[in-house]
Amino acid sequence: MQDTNTIPRVQLEPKVERPRLHKVILVNDDFTPREFVITVLKGEFRLSEEQARRVMMTAHQRGVCVVAVFTQEVAETKATNASDAARKKGFPLLFTTEPEE
């Protein structure tokens, strides 16, 4: 008689990590009209008039303001789209992204 070593088969579930989130940051400048900033925030980030005004004023007072948090790809796309919209109108408005801690 032959001894058979049986090892139970355990199916390992792959560890699925949540994608790292990135902040979209509005950088203040003293040249872009406030109403244009609000229009971009409402259009690209779907903020309400009041939310857009608050974000714009926070960036104006503090120099920067986090607009929203997305996955890296979405954050970079939205920041690029918003900055490009300003460039087309001749404004230096800038949106950047950085990883969320």
URLIN-V778460 format. One record per run of one state. SS is the DSSP state (helix for helix, strand for strand, loop for the rest). FROM is the first residue (numbers start at 1). LEN is the number of residues. If there is no record, write none. Layout:
# URLIN-V778460
ss=SS from=FROM len=LEN
ss=SS from=FROM len=LEN
This chain:
# URLIN-V778460
ss=loop from=1 len=20
ss=strand from=21 len=7
ss=loop from=28 len=6
ss=helix from=34 len=12
ss=loop from=46 len=3
ss=helix from=49 len=14
ss=loop from=63 len=1
ss=strand from=64 len=8
ss=helix from=72 len=17
ss=loop from=89 len=5
ss=strand from=94 len=6
ss=loop from=100 len=2
